[in-house]
Amino acid sequence: MWVSTFFVWFIVYSVLGWVYESTYCTINERKWENRGFLYGPCCPIYGTGITAMLILWQYLTSNGMTLTWYQVFILSFLGSAVLEYTTHWALEKLFHAYWWDYSNMPFNLNGRICLPASILFGLGGLMVVYVLYEPTMEISADASPMLIEFLSLILCGILAADTAITVSALNRIARAASAINRSVNEHMDHFVAGAVERGEAAAQQLQERRDGAAQAIADAAGTVLDAGAAVSERIVQGIRSDDTALEGERERFAAELRDRLLGGMGHYVRAAARRVKGFSPLEHMKDVPGAEQFSKLMGDARAKHWPHNENKERKAA
């Protein structure tokens, strides 16, 4: 009996959760949003959370225990965070899909839960305890056990069919997505392999061109160096030729200068000799004692050493 009752609660609040979720998202997105995991109007996460809260509160009250409002809030806050994170993780692992994402919300954890949503679910826990609990318990107490059993069976069949159809469709979608992913990966592998081969070929061609250019530069540099060496040799030879010619000019100039100097010195020597030969002490030093004897000695010396050069000296003069 209680299992059937709990299951009916679960279905009822799953439908109400779908209504709330779809309405909120439709208003927020300004277009129709069919929320929920299943094809039918059902959000099991809402039914699970609310039913768990009703069962816990019933257990506490039946045992004479009560909680303050902030304890209810904290319990709902933490419980909703755990339930939401676990459900998101399980759906992601099973179907590789996301039914909600809080990545753009502040204080989120991996996009699965966030602080504003958990606070909202904490307030929802207060509503379940202080607003929904009493009417739910009264309706369940007044309902016929046979009716509860019948409703639970009908709703269980509908939920099972909806779940089977949804899971089958999601599996087909997952397989199709996996096939597409494999196909894309294979094409990308071929593309990358071809790109790598083309890149290696281009790199090899570039290396060959670079080596050829380097060899051409080296050959050109060798040619330039050879030409420079030849030009340098010619310049050196020209300088040597110029040095030889300059040395000849220098020698000719020195010989001419020597001849001129010697010729000039010879002229002055001859003129001085003529003055010496023509010097007469009696004419210039007649008042000096011994001038007559000195004049006679000079006359004898001229007669002895210079008589054969007098005619030549006259011609030269």
C-alpha positions as CSV (number, residue, x, y, z in Angstrom):
1,M,0.0,0.0,0.0
2,W,2.6,2.5,1.0
3,V,4.8,1.6,-2.0
4,S,1.9,2.3,-4.4
5,T,1.2,5.6,-2.5
6,F,4.7,6.7,-2.8
7,F,4.8,5.9,-6.5
8,V,1.6,7.9,-7.1
9,W,3.2,10.8,-5.2
10,F,6.3,10.4,-7.4
11,I,4.3,10.5,-10.6
12,V,2.1,13.4,-9.5
13,Y,5.0,15.6,-8.4
14,S,7.0,14.7,-11.5
15,V,4.2,16.0,-13.7
16,L,3.9,19.1,-11.6
17,G,7.6,19.6,-11.8
18,W,7.4,19.3,-15.6
19,V,4.7,21.9,-15.6
20,Y,6.8,24.3,-13.5
21,E,10.0,23.7,-15.4
22,S,8.4,24.0,-18.9
23,T,6.5,27.1,-17.9
24,Y,9.6,28.8,-16.4
25,C,11.8,28.0,-19.4
26,T,9.2,29.0,-21.9
27,I,8.8,32.4,-20.2
28,N,12.5,32.8,-19.9
29,E,13.3,31.8,-23.5
30,R,10.2,33.3,-25.0
31,K,9.5,30.1,-26.9
32,W,8.0,26.7,-26.1
33,E,10.4,24.5,-24.1
34,N,9.4,20.9,-23.4
35,R,11.5,20.1,-20.4
36,G,12.3,16.7,-18.9
37,F,14.1,13.6,-19.6
38,L,11.2,11.5,-20.9
39,Y,8.9,12.1,-23.9
40,G,5.9,12.4,-21.7
41,P,5.1,15.4,-19.4
42,C,7.2,14.1,-16.6
43,C,10.4,15.4,-14.8
44,P,11.4,12.5,-12.5
45,I,14.0,14.5,-10.7
46,Y,11.2,16.7,-9.2
47,G,9.1,13.7,-8.3
48,T,12.1,12.0,-6.6
49,G,13.1,15.1,-4.6
50,I,9.6,16.0,-3.4
51,T,8.6,12.4,-2.6
52,A,11.8,11.9,-0.6
53,M,11.1,15.1,1.3
54,L,7.5,13.9,2.1
55,I,8.7,10.5,3.2
56,L,11.4,12.0,5.5
57,W,9.0,14.5,7.0
58,Q,6.4,11.8,7.6
59,Y,9.0,9.7,9.3
60,L,10.1,12.6,11.5
61,T,6.6,13.6,12.5
62,S,5.5,10.0,13.2
63,N,8.5,9.7,15.6
64,G,7.8,13.0,17.3
65,M,10.6,14.9,15.8
66,T,10.4,18.3,14.2
67,L,12.8,20.6,12.4
68,T,12.9,24.4,12.3
69,W,12.3,26.2,9.1
70,Y,16.0,26.9,8.5
71,Q,16.9,23.3,9.2
72,V,14.3,22.3,6.5
73,F,15.9,24.9,4.2
74,I,19.4,23.6,4.7
75,L,18.3,20.0,4.4
76,S,16.4,20.8,1.1
77,F,19.3,22.9,-0.1
78,L,21.9,20.1,0.4
79,G,19.6,17.3,-0.7
80,S,18.7,19.0,-3.9
81,A,22.3,19.8,-4.7
82,V,23.3,16.1,-4.2
83,L,20.3,14.8,-6.2
84,E,20.8,17.3,-9.1
85,Y,24.6,16.7,-9.4
86,T,24.2,12.9,-9.3
87,T,21.4,12.9,-11.9
88,H,23.3,15.2,-14.2
89,W,26.4,13.0,-13.9
90,A,24.5,9.8,-14.5
91,L,22.6,11.1,-17.6
92,E,25.9,12.5,-19.0
93,K,27.6,9.1,-18.5
94,L,24.7,7.1,-19.9
95,F,23.6,9.2,-22.9
96,H,26.5,11.7,-23.4
97,A,24.0,14.5,-23.2
98,Y,23.1,17.5,-21.0
99,W,19.6,18.3,-19.9
100,W,20.7,21.5,-18.0
101,D,23.8,23.5,-17.8
102,Y,24.6,26.1,-15.1
103,S,28.0,27.1,-16.6
104,N,26.9,30.7,-17.1
105,M,25.5,30.9,-13.5
106,P,27.5,32.2,-10.6
107,F,29.0,29.8,-8.1
108,N,28.5,26.7,-10.2
109,L,30.2,23.3,-9.9
110,N,31.1,21.8,-13.3
111,G,27.9,23.3,-14.7
112,R,25.8,20.6,-12.9
113,I,24.7,22.6,-9.9
114,C,24.9,26.3,-8.8
115,L,24.1,28.3,-5.8
116,P,21.0,30.2,-7.0
117,A,19.3,27.0,-8.2
118,S,20.1,25.2,-4.9
119,I,18.7,28.2,-2.9
120,L,15.6,28.0,-5.0
121,F,15.2,24.3,-4.3
122,G,15.8,25.0,-0.6
123,L,12.8,27.3,-0.7
124,G,10.9,24.6,-2.6
125,G,11.6,22.3,0.3
126,L,9.9,24.8,2.7
127,M,6.9,24.8,0.3
128,V,6.8,21.0,0.3
129,V,6.9,20.7,4.1
130,Y,4.6,23.6,5.0
131,V,2.2,23.7,2.1
132,L,2.0,20.4,0.3
133,Y,2.6,17.9,3.0
134,E,-0.8,18.2,4.8
135,P,-3.0,18.1,1.7
136,T,-1.0,15.2,0.3
137,M,-1.4,13.2,3.5
138,E,-5.1,13.9,3.6
139,I,-5.7,12.9,0.0
140,S,-3.7,9.7,0.5
141,A,-5.6,8.8,3.6
142,D,-9.0,9.4,2.0
143,A,-8.2,7.6,-1.2
144,S,-9.3,4.0,-1.6
145,P,-6.5,1.5,-1.5
146,M,-7.8,-0.2,-4.6
147,L,-7.8,3.1,-6.4
148,I,-4.2,3.7,-5.3
149,E,-3.1,0.3,-6.5
150,F,-4.9,0.7,-9.8
151,L,-3.4,4.2,-10.4
152,S,0.1,3.0,-9.5
153,L,-0.1,0.1,-12.0
154,I,-1.4,2.3,-14.8
155,L,1.1,5.0,-14.1
156,C,3.9,2.4,-13.8
157,G,3.0,1.0,-17.2
158,I,2.9,4.4,-18.8
159,L,6.2,5.4,-17.2
160,A,7.9,2.1,-18.2
161,A,6.7,2.6,-21.8
162,D,7.8,6.2,-21.9
163,T,11.2,5.3,-20.4
164,A,11.7,2.4,-22.8
165,I,10.9,4.6,-25.9
166,T,13.1,7.4,-24.6
167,V,16.0,5.2,-23.7
168,S,15.8,3.4,-27.1
169,A,15.7,6.7,-29.0
170,L,18.5,8.1,-26.9
171,N,20.5,4.9,-27.6
172,R,19.9,5.2,-31.3
173,I,20.9,8.8,-31.2
174,A,23.9,7.9,-29.2
175,R,24.9,5.2,-31.7
176,A,24.3,7.5,-34.6
177,A,26.3,10.2,-32.9
178,S,29.0,7.7,-32.1
179,A,29.0,6.5,-35.8
180,I,29.2,10.1,-37.0
181,N,32.0,10.8,-34.5
182,R,33.9,7.7,-35.8
183,S,33.4,8.8,-39.4
184,V,34.5,12.3,-38.7
185,N,37.5,11.0,-36.8
186,E,38.5,8.7,-39.7
187,H,38.1,11.5,-42.2
188,M,40.1,13.8,-39.9
189,D,42.8,11.1,-39.5
190,H,43.1,10.7,-43.3
191,F,43.1,14.5,-43.7
192,V,45.7,15.0,-41.1
193,A,47.9,12.1,-42.4
194,G,47.6,13.6,-46.0
195,A,48.4,17.1,-44.6
196,V,51.4,15.7,-42.7
197,E,52.7,13.9,-45.8
198,R,52.2,17.0,-47.9
199,G,53.9,19.1,-45.2
200,E,56.8,16.7,-45.1
201,A,57.1,16.7,-48.9
202,A,56.9,20.5,-48.9
203,A,59.5,20.7,-46.2
204,Q,61.8,18.4,-48.1
205,Q,61.4,20.4,-51.3
206,L,62.1,23.6,-49.3
207,Q,65.2,22.0,-47.8
208,E,66.4,21.0,-51.2
209,R,65.8,24.5,-52.5
210,R,67.5,25.9,-49.5
211,D,70.5,23.6,-50.0
212,G,70.6,24.6,-53.7
213,A,70.4,28.3,-52.9
214,A,73.1,27.8,-50.3
215,Q,75.3,26.0,-52.8
216,A,74.6,28.7,-55.4
217,I,75.5,31.4,-52.9
218,A,78.7,29.5,-52.0
219,D,79.6,29.1,-55.7
220,A,78.9,32.8,-56.3
221,A,81.0,33.7,-53.2
222,G,83.8,31.5,-54.5
223,T,83.6,33.2,-57.9
224,V,83.7,36.6,-56.3
225,L,86.6,35.6,-54.1
226,D,88.5,34.3,-57.2
227,A,87.7,37.5,-59.1
228,G,88.8,39.5,-56.1
229,A,92.1,37.6,-55.9
230,A,92.7,38.1,-59.6
231,V,92.0,41.8,-59.3
232,S,94.2,42.0,-56.2
233,E,97.0,40.2,-58.1
234,R,96.7,42.6,-61.0
235,I,96.7,45.6,-58.7
236,V,99.8,44.2,-56.9
237,Q,101.5,43.6,-60.3
238,G,100.6,47.1,-61.4
239,I,101.9,48.5,-58.1
240,R,105.1,46.5,-58.6
241,S,105.4,47.8,-62.2
242,D,104.8,51.3,-61.0
243,D,107.4,50.8,-58.2
244,T,109.9,49.6,-60.8
245,A,109.2,52.6,-63.1
246,L,109.3,54.9,-60.1
247,E,112.6,53.4,-59.0
248,G,114.1,53.9,-62.5
249,E,113.0,57.5,-62.4
250,R,114.4,57.9,-58.9
251,E,117.8,56.5,-60.1
252,R,117.8,58.7,-63.2
253,F,117.0,61.8,-61.1
254,A,119.7,60.9,-58.6
255,A,122.3,60.4,-61.3
256,E,121.3,63.7,-63.0
257,L,121.4,65.5,-59.6
258,R,124.8,63.9,-58.9
259,D,126.1,64.9,-62.2
260,R,124.9,68.4,-61.8
261,L,126.3,68.7,-58.3
262,L,129.7,67.3,-59.4
263,G,129.7,69.5,-62.4
264,G,129.0,72.5,-60.3
265,M,131.6,71.5,-57.8
266,G,134.1,71.0,-60.6
267,H,133.4,74.5,-61.9
268,Y,133.8,76.0,-58.5
269,V,137.0,74.0,-57.9
270,R,138.5,75.1,-61.2
271,A,137.6,78.7,-60.5
272,A,139.2,78.5,-57.1
273,A,142.3,76.9,-58.6
274,R,142.5,79.7,-61.2
275,R,142.3,82.2,-58.4
276,V,145.0,80.3,-56.5
277,K,147.2,80.2,-59.6
278,G,146.6,83.8,-60.3
279,F,147.3,84.9,-56.7
280,S,150.5,86.9,-56.3
281,P,151.7,87.7,-52.8
282,L,153.7,90.6,-54.2
283,E,150.5,92.2,-55.5
284,H,148.4,91.7,-52.4
285,M,150.9,91.5,-49.6
286,K,153.8,93.6,-50.7
287,D,154.0,95.3,-47.4
288,V,154.1,92.0,-45.5
289,P,157.6,90.8,-44.6
290,G,158.6,87.7,-46.6
291,A,156.1,88.3,-49.3
292,E,158.8,88.2,-52.0
293,Q,160.0,84.8,-50.9
294,F,156.5,83.4,-50.6
295,S,155.7,84.7,-54.1
296,K,158.8,83.0,-55.5
297,L,157.8,79.7,-53.9
298,M,154.3,79.9,-55.3
299,G,155.7,80.6,-58.8
300,D,158.0,77.6,-58.6
301,A,155.0,75.4,-57.5
302,R,152.8,76.6,-60.4
303,A,155.6,76.1,-62.8
304,K,156.1,72.5,-61.5
305,H,152.5,71.3,-61.1
306,W,150.1,73.3,-63.4
307,P,151.9,74.3,-66.6
308,H,150.2,71.5,-68.7
309,N,146.7,72.5,-67.6
310,E,146.9,76.2,-68.4
311,N,145.6,75.9,-71.9
312,K,142.8,73.6,-70.8
313,E,141.8,76.0,-68.1
314,R,141.7,78.9,-70.4
315,K,139.4,76.9,-72.8
316,A,137.2,75.8,-69.9
317,A,137.0,79.4,-68.6
